[in-house]
Amino acid sequence: MLWIRLAALLLLSPIFSGMGGLVVVRVLFTLALAVMLVPTTGGINNGMLLTIGALLPAVLAELATGAILAFGVFAAFGAFSVAGKVLDIQSGFGIGSVFDPVTRSGAPLFSTMLNLLAVAVFFGMNGHHVFMRGIAFSVQQVPPGTSLLALPADAVVRQFGMMFSLGVALIAPVMFCLFLVEAAMAFVSRVLPQMNMFVVGVPVKIFACLLMFAATVESLGPVMGRTYGAIFKYWEQVLH
């Protein structure tokens, strides 16, 4: 049952999305982690009988618990996807997400880059250590064989809203720069109506977006820290 919870949590988390093809490795990793966490559980809930009729609801409860915890991780890392999608559309890179002639499939450029950056910074800040401690905390608060008695809806809604608010906060300077570029291009189009603003404007916006993003990438640290911290705040609210 503990393995079911950890499998739902880790397999649904975008932290391990780069291991999508290594299914056997991911399964063995979650199984080894479950074995190591068994001594901290204090045993199976005494009120549960080891029968098929009682075991099946307990397994489903563990699956639901893991999915609920995974939602917190998914929503936090979703902030980077939201930020990347907005930049792709505003800068003109969204054309590449419609059709990539190299891979012949959709390829959101900024979204992919920000997701890779988020995972790299997460491990660089030793976030995986805190993540493992959070898993141990969840096992202590909700032992195997029990389920979450009440899921606070406000915590879920707050985590969902955080995905959009922090996503915009990550790229606020770049969005403001692109707004100024759009205003300047609108002024130029009124003065020179014969100019093809689509042909001229797309390279200008791409250059301005890349330049501003490179200039402000060092300021992403505090917002990224808040994004990672939102995972564990959500877990505390759900598990208490």
N, C-alpha and C positions, 0 to 999 in steps of 0.2 A: 504493500500500500504506500509506503514511503517512496519507493521507486516510481510509482505512478504519479505521485505529486511532483517529484523532482523532474520527471520526464516531461510532464505538461508545462512546467515552469521554464525549463532550459530549452526545450525544443521549440517553444513558441516565442522565446525571447530573441530579439534581433541581435543580441550580443554575439551569438554563435551562428549568425546567418552565413558567415563565410565558410562554415563547415557543412553546408547543405548537402554536399555529395558524400561526406564521411558519416553515413548513417550508423554503421557498426561502431565507429569510434565514439559517437555521441551517446549511443545506447550503453556502451560499456562504461563510459565516464559517469553517466547518471547512476548506473548500477553500483559502481565503486563508491560514489559519493553517498548513496543511500546506505551502503554497508557501514561506512565510517560514522554516519549520523545516528545509527541505530542505538548505540549506548546512551545517547542524550535524550532519547524519547521517553524513557521510563517504562517501556513496554506498551503493549496494545491496550486500548481502553478496556477496562475490566467489564464494562457493561455489555460488551459485544460478544456474542456467541460465534464461534468459528464454524458456522454453517454456511451453505451456499446462499440461503435466503438472507442471512445477515451480512455476508461478505460482499455481495454484489452492491448493495446500497453504499457500503463503506468505501468500496473502490470508486464508485461514481462520485462520492463526496470528496475523495482525495483528488480526483481528476478535476472537479470543479474548483477546489481550493488552489491547485496549481495554476489553473487558467485565470483565476481572479488575481493571483499574484503576478502572473505574466502580463496581465493587462497594464499594470503599473509600469512595468519595464517598457512594454510596447508603446504606451502613450508618451513616455518620456523621450524615447528615441524617435517617436513620431514627430516631435518638435523640429528635429533636424530635417526630416523629410518635408514638412510643411515649409520650412524656410527655403529649402532647395527648390521646391516646386514654384514658390513665389518668384525666386530669382530667375528660374528658367523662363517663366512667362514674361517677366518684366524686362529682362535683358535681351530676349530674342533667342536664347538657347532652347526655348521650347520647341522650335522647329526641329531640332535634333531628336526630341522625344517623340515626335510624330513618326519619323522614319529615319533610321540610321543606315546609310548606304553600305557601311562596312559590315555591320552585323545583321543587317536586314531585319531589324526589330527596333522597338522603342528603347531609347537610352536617355533617361533624364540625367543631364550632365551634372548640374549643381547638386541635385538631390543625392546622386550616387557619391559625389565627392564629400559632401557634408556627412553622410552616413558613415563612410570610411573614416573620416576625421573624428567623428564622435566615438566610434569603437576604439580607435587608436589612443585618443586622449583618456578614455575611460580606463583602459589598462595602464596607461602611463601614470595616471593619478592613483594607482593601486585601488581603483574602484572595485576590482574583482575580489579583493580581500573583504571589503565592506559587504559586497554582495553575498559572499559565503557566510559571513556572520549574520546577515539578514536571514539567510535560509535556516541557519541553526536557531535563530530567534523564532522563526515561524513554526519550527518543529516543537519548540518548547511551549509556545503559546497555544498551538493547536496540534496536540499529539495525533499520531496515526490512529484511525478508527473513529475520529470525531470530525465534525464539520463546523464551518463557521455558523454560529447561531444566528447572527444578523449581519447582513451586508449593508453598511452605511451608504445609502444612495448619494448623499452629499459628497462623500469622498470620491466616488466614481465620477460624478459630474465635475468635481473640481479638478480631478486628474485629466479628464477629457478637455476641459477648458484650458488647462495649463499647456496642453500640447500646442494650442494656437497662440496663446499669449507669449510664451517663451520662444516659439518659432518666429514670431514677428520681432521680438526683442533681439534675437540673434543677428538679424540682418537689417535692423532699423537704420543705421547710417547709410548702408548701400541703397535701401529703398528711397531715402531722402535724396541721395545723389541722383538716382534715376528719375525722380520726380523733377528735379531741377533741369536735367537733360531734356526730359519730355517738354517742359515749359519753354526751354530755349528753342527746341525744334519746332514747337507750335508757332513761336514768334517768327522764326525764319521762314516757315511755310507761308505765313501771311505776307511777309515782305517779298519773298521770291516764290510765287506760286508755281512757276515753271519747273522748279526743282523737284525731283523724285525723292520724297522724304523717306520712302520705304527702303530704297537702295542705299541712301546716305545714312539714314537713321539707325539701321540695325548694326552696322559696324561701330558706329559711335557709341551706342548703348552698351555693346559687348565690351568695348575697350574701357569705358567708364566704369562698368560693373566690375570687371577684373581688377582694374587699378584701385578702386575704392575698397574692394574686398581684401586685396593684398595689404592695403594700408591699415585696415581695421581688424585684421585677423587676430592680432595679439590681444585685442580687447574682448575677445569671445570667452576668455577664461572664467570670469565671474558668472556669466549667464550659463555657461556649460556646467559650472559647479552647482548652480541652482537647479538646473535640469536633472542632474544626477541625484541631488538631494531630494527632489520630489518623489523619486522612486521609494525611498525608505520612509519618508513621511506618509506616503500612501499606505505602505505596509503596516506601519504603526497604527494608523487609523482603522484599517480593516481587521487587523488581528486582535485588537483590544476589545 
